Amino acid sequence: MKSPVIQRKFSGDRRRVRKRIFLVGSIVLVVLLVMVYLLLLPYQPIPSSERPSEGGYGLEEIPPPQPVYQIKEGILREKSTFSKSLRESGISPQWVEQIVSLLGPMVDFRRLKTGQFRFVADEAGEMVAFIFEVGPTEIYEIEKGLQGYLARKKEVPLLTRVEKVEGVIRSSLFEAMESAGEREGLVLSIAEILSGEIDFYKELREGDRFQILVEKVYKEREFLRYGLIHAVEFQRGERAILGIHFEGDYYNEKGHSLKKAFLRSPLRFTRISSRFSRARKHPILGGVLPHYGVDYAAPAGTPVWAVADGTVVSCGWGGGFGKQVILRHPNGYMTYYGHLSRFGPRIKKGVRVKQKEVIGYVGSTGLSTGPHLDYRLSKDGKFRNPLKEEFPSGRPIEPAKREAFQKRRDEILAWLRGEGREGQRPDSGAPAIPGGG
């Protein structure tokens, strides 16, 4: 039997052994856990002074310095020249001469009125590029290449679409077109087409309606200009006037040309200040006198047209009519144009004139209270009311072309009824036309 002293000593040794085993095991366990943790981490390279950080450059990957450009911009002003405008913008004479020489074969500098340009040079002042924009679709470029400078006209992609424009007359055709989101140019074109059918000074009424099939030319989404007007329909109460474009002219649905022997008016768009009357109080002489014409109030200098083909029988002073032109036309007609400020450039007695040729300009010569045109019409020596005179219909379609015209007419009528596809041409069903107007 062991003594108590020996037993206590043996028990203490076992405790110390267990403590050592526990301590060593704990250390081994911690080491194993750390190793496992490190093994599970994703690999990350250690950055160094020679390795670029993300998005940066190493010692051997430093980007070259960006070139420094000198840019000079300017515009070609009215009553100036192209060369002068370039010099005024700070471009040296050496490069002005080079630019003019390169663009000379493509650009007629004498006809230029406006334009804008950009000159790009490198740090040493040597030209790198030159851009000259005469208009949205007329752009010229000069670029420096391996074999020197090359000049060219830039191709500007365009899109032509056929669109339908509709409107209602409230006060004027200008106002109605503006309300439809259109521009003045379309108003003038429509008035030209219908000049033999409608007197826009007398016959235009509130509630009249119109439809137009017109090509519009776009640069990307920017509207540039109107193209061909395929058709116009003007509804006046129960009467519909249809104009269909066919081989350069406009015809009604029956195939008769809208171009009449006489225009309805000798002026483009103005207002009537005094109508035909056999008893009118004269504004200067007083008393009640016949007025065998129509007075068209218009700004001084407004061009006056010949209403029909004819011959000048008088060109000079007409007493109270001031400066006056008198024309003789077929079938016994005569027309008179009074109070002119001056005559057309080639108008003199005996000269033959064409319809819409400018024979003079609105003025206030003679017995006149202000700028206007006194227009008169006579037939077989008797004055007629120009606003009520009925003139013969226009020439008909040639028999050989009648079938082609009827097909074209049916396509147009379908479009006006809303059966055409937006952007397509009514004459072929082809899609919108890129690159042309």
C-alpha positions as CSV (number, residue, x, y, z in Angstrom):
1,M,0.0,0.0,0.0
2,K,1.4,3.4,-1.2
3,S,2.0,6.1,1.3
4,P,-0.1,9.3,1.0
5,V,3.0,11.3,0.1
6,I,3.7,9.1,-2.9
7,Q,0.1,9.2,-4.0
8,R,0.0,13.0,-4.0
9,K,3.2,13.1,-6.1
10,F,1.9,10.7,-8.7
11,S,-1.3,12.6,-9.0
12,G,0.6,15.9,-9.6
13,D,2.7,14.4,-12.3
14,R,-0.4,13.3,-14.2
15,R,-2.0,16.7,-14.0
16,R,1.1,18.4,-15.4
17,V,1.2,15.8,-18.3
18,R,-2.4,16.5,-19.1
19,K,-1.8,20.3,-19.1
20,R,1.2,19.9,-21.5
21,I,-0.9,17.7,-23.8
22,F,-3.8,20.2,-23.8
23,L,-1.4,23.1,-24.5
24,V,0.4,21.4,-27.3
25,G,-2.9,20.3,-28.8
26,S,-4.3,23.8,-28.7
27,I,-1.3,25.2,-30.4
28,V,-1.5,22.6,-33.2
29,L,-5.2,23.2,-33.6
30,V,-4.7,27.0,-33.9
31,V,-1.9,26.4,-36.4
32,L,-4.1,24.1,-38.5
33,L,-7.0,26.6,-38.5
34,V,-4.8,29.5,-39.6
35,M,-3.4,27.3,-42.5
36,V,-6.9,26.3,-43.6
37,Y,-8.0,30.0,-43.5
38,L,-5.0,31.1,-45.6
39,L,-5.6,28.3,-48.1
40,L,-9.2,29.4,-48.6
41,L,-8.4,33.1,-49.3
42,P,-8.3,34.2,-53.1
43,Y,-4.9,34.8,-54.5
44,Q,-3.8,38.5,-54.4
45,P,-0.5,39.4,-55.9
46,I,1.7,41.6,-53.7
47,P,2.0,45.1,-55.3
48,S,5.4,46.3,-56.1
49,S,6.9,49.6,-57.3
50,E,7.3,48.0,-60.8
51,R,3.8,46.7,-61.1
52,P,1.0,49.1,-62.1
53,S,-2.1,49.4,-59.9
54,E,-5.5,48.8,-61.5
55,G,-6.1,51.4,-64.3
56,G,-2.5,52.7,-64.1
57,Y,0.7,52.2,-66.2
58,G,4.0,50.5,-65.4
59,L,7.4,52.0,-66.0
60,E,7.4,50.6,-69.5
61,E,3.7,51.4,-70.2
62,I,3.5,55.2,-69.7
63,P,1.2,56.7,-72.3
64,P,2.5,59.2,-74.8
65,P,1.6,62.8,-74.2
66,Q,-1.6,64.0,-75.8
67,P,-1.1,66.3,-78.8
68,V,-2.0,70.0,-78.2
69,Y,-4.1,71.5,-81.0
70,Q,-4.7,75.1,-81.8
71,I,-8.3,75.8,-83.0
72,K,-9.5,78.9,-84.8
73,E,-13.1,79.4,-85.8
74,G,-14.9,82.0,-87.8
75,I,-17.7,82.9,-90.1
76,L,-17.9,84.3,-93.7
77,R,-19.7,87.6,-93.4
78,E,-21.7,89.3,-96.0
79,K,-19.8,91.8,-98.1
80,S,-16.5,90.1,-97.2
81,T,-14.4,87.5,-99.0
82,F,-13.4,84.0,-98.0
83,S,-9.6,84.9,-97.8
84,K,-10.3,88.0,-95.8
85,S,-12.5,86.1,-93.3
86,L,-9.8,83.5,-92.8
87,R,-7.1,86.1,-92.1
88,E,-9.4,88.0,-89.7
89,S,-9.8,84.9,-87.7
90,G,-6.0,84.7,-87.1
91,I,-5.0,82.1,-89.7
92,S,-1.6,82.9,-91.2
93,P,-1.3,83.9,-94.9
94,Q,0.6,80.7,-95.6
95,W,-2.3,78.5,-94.6
96,V,-4.9,80.9,-96.1
97,E,-3.2,80.5,-99.5
98,Q,-3.0,76.7,-99.0
99,I,-6.7,76.4,-98.1
100,V,-7.9,78.5,-101.0
101,S,-5.7,76.5,-103.4
102,L,-7.1,73.2,-102.2
103,L,-10.8,74.2,-102.2
104,G,-10.6,76.3,-105.4
105,P,-11.5,73.4,-107.7
106,M,-14.7,72.6,-105.7
107,V,-15.9,76.0,-104.4
108,D,-16.9,79.1,-106.3
109,F,-15.8,81.7,-103.8
110,R,-17.5,84.5,-105.8
111,R,-20.9,83.2,-105.0
112,L,-20.3,82.6,-101.3
113,K,-22.4,84.8,-99.0
114,T,-22.3,83.0,-95.7
115,G,-20.6,80.0,-94.1
116,Q,-18.6,79.0,-91.0
117,F,-15.2,77.4,-90.7
118,R,-12.8,75.7,-88.3
119,F,-9.0,75.7,-88.6
120,V,-7.0,73.0,-86.6
121,A,-3.2,73.2,-86.2
122,D,-0.7,71.3,-84.2
123,E,1.5,72.8,-81.4
124,A,4.0,74.1,-84.1
125,G,1.2,75.9,-86.0
126,E,1.1,73.4,-88.9
127,M,-2.4,72.8,-90.3
128,V,-3.9,69.4,-89.3
129,A,-7.5,69.9,-90.6
130,F,-9.8,72.5,-92.0
131,I,-13.7,72.3,-92.1
132,F,-15.8,74.8,-94.1
133,E,-19.6,74.5,-93.8
134,V,-21.4,76.5,-96.4
135,G,-24.8,75.0,-95.3
136,P,-26.2,72.0,-93.6
137,T,-25.6,69.8,-96.7
138,E,-22.6,71.5,-98.2
139,I,-19.5,70.8,-96.1
140,Y,-15.9,70.7,-97.3
141,E,-12.9,69.2,-95.4
142,I,-9.2,69.3,-95.7
143,E,-7.2,66.7,-93.9
144,K,-3.4,66.0,-93.5
145,G,-2.5,62.5,-94.7
146,L,0.7,60.6,-95.3
147,Q,1.1,62.1,-98.8
148,G,0.1,65.6,-98.0
149,Y,-3.2,67.4,-97.7
150,L,-6.4,66.1,-99.3
151,A,-9.6,68.2,-99.8
152,R,-13.0,66.7,-100.4
153,K,-16.7,67.5,-100.2
154,K,-18.3,65.6,-97.2
155,E,-21.2,63.3,-98.0
156,V,-24.1,64.3,-95.7
157,P,-26.7,61.5,-95.3
158,L,-30.2,62.8,-95.9
159,L,-33.6,61.2,-95.5
160,T,-36.6,62.2,-97.6
161,R,-40.1,61.3,-96.4
162,V,-43.5,61.9,-97.9
163,E,-45.8,63.3,-95.3
164,K,-49.4,64.5,-95.3
165,V,-50.1,68.1,-94.1
166,E,-53.7,69.1,-93.2
167,G,-55.1,72.4,-92.1
168,V,-58.2,74.6,-91.7
169,I,-58.5,78.2,-92.7
170,R,-59.3,80.5,-89.8
171,S,-57.9,83.8,-90.9
172,S,-55.3,83.2,-93.6
173,L,-53.4,80.5,-95.4
174,F,-50.2,81.6,-93.6
175,E,-51.9,81.2,-90.2
176,A,-53.4,77.8,-91.1
177,M,-50.0,76.5,-92.3
178,E,-48.3,77.8,-89.2
179,S,-50.9,76.1,-87.0
180,A,-50.2,72.9,-88.8
181,G,-46.5,73.2,-87.9
182,E,-45.3,74.2,-91.3
183,R,-43.3,77.0,-92.8
184,E,-43.8,79.9,-95.1
185,G,-42.1,78.3,-98.0
186,L,-44.9,75.7,-98.3
187,V,-47.6,78.5,-98.3
188,L,-45.9,80.1,-101.3
189,S,-45.6,76.9,-103.2
190,I,-49.2,76.0,-102.7
191,A,-50.3,79.5,-103.8
192,E,-48.1,79.0,-107.0
193,I,-49.7,75.7,-107.8
194,L,-53.3,77.0,-107.3
195,S,-52.7,80.5,-108.8
196,G,-54.9,79.7,-111.8
197,E,-57.7,78.2,-109.7
198,I,-58.0,80.3,-106.5
199,D,-57.9,84.0,-105.9
200,F,-56.5,83.9,-102.3
201,Y,-57.5,87.6,-101.9
202,K,-61.2,87.1,-102.7
203,E,-62.1,83.5,-102.4
204,L,-60.4,82.3,-99.2
205,R,-63.0,81.7,-96.5
206,E,-63.0,80.6,-92.9
207,G,-63.5,76.9,-92.7
208,D,-61.8,76.0,-96.0
209,R,-59.7,72.9,-95.7
210,F,-56.6,71.6,-97.4
211,Q,-54.5,68.5,-97.6
212,I,-51.0,68.3,-99.0
213,L,-48.7,65.4,-99.9
214,V,-45.2,66.8,-99.7
215,E,-41.7,65.4,-99.5
216,K,-39.7,66.6,-96.5
217,V,-35.9,66.4,-96.4
218,Y,-34.2,65.7,-93.1
219,K,-30.6,65.6,-91.9
220,E,-30.8,63.1,-89.0
221,R,-33.9,64.5,-87.3
222,E,-33.4,68.1,-88.4
223,F,-35.9,69.3,-91.0
224,L,-34.0,71.0,-93.9
225,R,-36.4,71.8,-96.6
226,Y,-39.5,70.8,-98.6
227,G,-39.1,68.7,-101.7
228,L,-41.7,67.8,-104.3
229,I,-45.3,68.5,-103.6
230,H,-47.1,65.3,-104.9
231,A,-50.6,66.7,-104.5
232,V,-52.7,69.4,-103.0
233,E,-56.5,69.3,-102.3
234,F,-58.3,72.5,-101.4
235,Q,-61.9,72.1,-100.1
236,R,-64.1,75.1,-100.4
237,G,-67.6,74.2,-99.3
238,E,-68.9,71.6,-101.8
239,R,-66.1,72.3,-104.3
240,A,-62.8,70.5,-104.1
241,I,-59.9,71.6,-106.1
242,L,-57.3,68.8,-106.7
243,G,-53.8,69.3,-108.0
244,I,-51.8,66.1,-108.9
245,H,-48.2,66.3,-109.9
246,F,-47.5,64.5,-113.2
247,E,-44.4,64.9,-115.3
248,G,-43.6,68.4,-114.1
249,D,-47.0,69.9,-114.1
250,Y,-50.2,69.8,-111.9
251,Y,-53.5,68.5,-113.2
252,N,-57.0,68.1,-111.8
253,E,-58.7,64.7,-111.4
254,K,-60.0,65.0,-115.0
255,G,-56.5,65.4,-116.4
256,H,-56.7,69.1,-117.2
257,S,-53.7,71.3,-116.3
258,L,-54.1,73.7,-113.4
259,K,-52.0,76.2,-115.3
260,K,-54.5,78.6,-116.9
261,A,-53.9,81.1,-119.7
262,F,-54.4,83.8,-117.1
263,L,-53.4,84.0,-113.4
264,R,-56.0,85.0,-110.9
265,S,-53.7,87.7,-109.5
266,P,-50.7,89.7,-110.7
267,L,-49.1,89.6,-107.3
268,R,-48.0,86.9,-104.9
269,F,-50.0,87.1,-101.7
270,T,-51.2,90.5,-100.5
271,R,-54.5,92.0,-99.6
272,I,-57.1,93.8,-101.7
273,S,-57.6,97.5,-100.7
274,S,-60.3,98.3,-103.3
275,R,-62.4,96.1,-105.5
276,F,-63.8,96.6,-109.0
277,S,-66.6,99.1,-108.9
278,R,-68.5,101.3,-111.4
279,A,-69.2,103.9,-108.7
280,R,-66.3,104.5,-106.2
281,K,-65.4,107.7,-104.4
282,H,-62.0,108.7,-105.7
283,P,-59.6,109.1,-102.7
284,I,-57.8,112.1,-104.3
285,L,-60.0,113.7,-107.0
286,G,-63.2,113.3,-104.9
287,G,-66.6,112.6,-106.4
288,V,-68.0,109.2,-107.4
289,L,-66.1,107.7,-110.4
290,P,-66.0,104.2,-111.9
291,H,-63.1,102.1,-110.8
292,Y,-62.5,99.5,-113.5
293,G,-59.8,97.6,-111.7
294,V,-58.6,96.0,-108.5
295,D,-56.2,97.8,-106.2
296,Y,-53.7,95.5,-104.5
297,A,-52.0,97.1,-101.5
298,A,-48.5,95.8,-101.2
299,P,-45.1,97.1,-100.0
300,A,-43.2,99.3,-102.4
301,G,-40.9,97.2,-104.6
302,T,-43.1,94.1,-104.6
303,P,-42.6,92.4,-108.0
304,V,-45.6,92.6,-110.4
305,W,-46.2,89.6,-112.8
306,A,-47.6,89.5,-116.2
307,V,-50.8,87.5,-115.7
308,A,-50.5,85.9,-119.2
309,D,-48.2,85.6,-122.2
310,G,-48.5,88.8,-124.2
311,T,-46.8,91.8,-125.8
312,V,-45.9,95.2,-124.3
313,V,-48.0,97.8,-126.1
314,S,-47.2,100.7,-123.7
315,C,-44.5,101.3,-121.0
316,G,-44.3,104.8,-119.6
317,W,-46.2,107.5,-117.9
318,G,-49.9,107.0,-117.8
319,G,-51.1,110.3,-116.3
320,G,-53.0,109.6,-113.0
321,F,-51.9,105.9,-113.2
322,G,-48.2,107.0,-112.9
323,K,-45.7,104.6,-114.3
324,Q,-47.8,102.0,-116.2
325,V,-47.4,98.9,-118.3
326,I,-50.1,97.7,-120.8
327,L,-50.0,94.2,-122.3
328,R,-51.9,92.7,-125.2
329,H,-52.9,89.1,-125.0
330,P,-54.6,86.6,-127.3
331,N,-58.4,86.5,-127.8
332,G,-58.9,90.3,-127.4
333,Y,-57.6,90.6,-123.8
334,M,-55.6,93.6,-122.5
335,T,-54.1,94.0,-119.0
336,Y,-53.1,97.3,-117.3
337,Y,-50.6,97.7,-114.4
338,G,-50.5,101.2,-112.8
339,H,-48.7,103.2,-110.1
340,L,-45.5,101.3,-110.5
341,S,-42.3,102.5,-108.9
342,R,-40.2,101.2,-111.8
343,F,-40.3,98.8,-114.7
344,G,-38.9,95.3,-115.2
345,P,-35.4,95.0,-116.5
346,R,-36.2,94.3,-120.1
347,I,-39.7,95.8,-120.4
348,K,-40.2,98.2,-123.3
349,K,-42.7,98.7,-126.1
350,G,-42.9,95.7,-128.5
351,V,-41.3,93.1,-126.1
352,R,-43.0,89.7,-125.8
353,V,-43.4,88.6,-122.2
354,K,-44.2,85.2,-120.5
355,Q,-46.7,84.5,-117.8
356,K,-45.2,85.3,-114.4
357,E,-42.5,87.4,-115.9
358,V,-41.8,90.5,-113.7
359,I,-42.9,93.5,-115.6
360,G,-42.6,96.1,-112.8
361,Y,-42.6,96.8,-109.1
362,V,-45.3,98.2,-106.8
363,G,-45.1,101.9,-106.2
364,S,-47.1,105.0,-105.6
365,T,-46.6,107.1,-108.7
366,G,-49.4,109.2,-110.2
367,L,-52.6,109.9,-108.3
368,S,-52.0,107.5,-105.4
369,T,-52.4,107.7,-101.6
370,G,-49.9,104.9,-100.9
371,P,-48.0,101.9,-102.4
372,H,-50.4,99.7,-104.4
373,L,-51.0,98.2,-107.8
374,D,-54.0,99.3,-109.9
375,Y,-54.7,96.2,-112.0
376,R,-57.2,96.2,-114.9
377,L,-58.5,93.8,-117.5
378,S,-60.4,94.4,-120.7
379,K,-61.7,92.2,-123.5
380,D,-62.6,93.6,-126.9
381,G,-62.2,97.1,-125.6
382,K,-64.5,96.8,-122.6
383,F,-63.3,96.6,-119.0
384,R,-64.1,93.3,-117.2
385,N,-64.0,92.5,-113.5
386,P,-60.7,90.5,-113.1
387,L,-62.1,88.8,-110.0
388,K,-65.1,87.3,-111.8
389,E,-63.7,86.6,-115.3
390,E,-63.8,83.0,-116.2
391,F,-60.8,81.9,-118.3
392,P,-60.5,78.7,-120.4
393,S,-59.4,75.4,-118.7
394,G,-55.8,74.3,-118.9
395,R,-54.6,71.9,-121.6
396,P,-55.6,68.2,-121.1
397,I,-53.3,65.2,-120.7
398,E,-52.1,63.8,-123.9
399,P,-54.1,60.7,-124.9
400,A,-51.0,58.5,-124.9
401,K,-50.3,59.4,-121.2
402,R,-53.9,59.2,-119.9
403,E,-53.6,55.7,-118.5
404,A,-50.4,56.5,-116.7
405,F,-52.0,59.6,-115.3
406,Q,-55.1,57.8,-114.1
407,K,-53.0,55.3,-112.2
408,R,-51.1,58.1,-110.6
409,R,-54.4,59.9,-109.7
410,D,-55.8,56.7,-108.1
411,E,-52.6,56.4,-105.9
412,I,-52.9,60.0,-104.9
413,L,-56.6,59.7,-104.0
414,A,-55.8,56.6,-101.9
415,W,-53.1,58.6,-100.0
416,L,-55.5,61.5,-99.3
417,R,-58.0,59.0,-97.9
418,G,-55.3,57.8,-95.5
419,E,-54.4,54.5,-97.3
420,G,-50.8,55.5,-98.0
421,R,-47.9,54.4,-95.7
422,E,-46.1,57.1,-93.8
423,G,-42.8,57.9,-95.4
424,Q,-43.4,56.1,-98.7
425,R,-43.7,57.7,-102.1
426,P,-47.2,57.6,-103.5
427,D,-46.0,57.0,-107.1
428,S,-44.3,53.7,-106.4
429,G,-44.9,52.5,-102.9
430,A,-41.1,52.7,-102.4
431,P,-39.8,53.5,-98.9
432,A,-38.5,56.8,-97.8
433,I,-35.6,57.9,-100.0
434,P,-32.2,58.2,-98.2
435,G,-29.8,60.8,-99.5
436,G,-32.0,62.9,-101.7
437,G,-34.5,65.6,-102.0
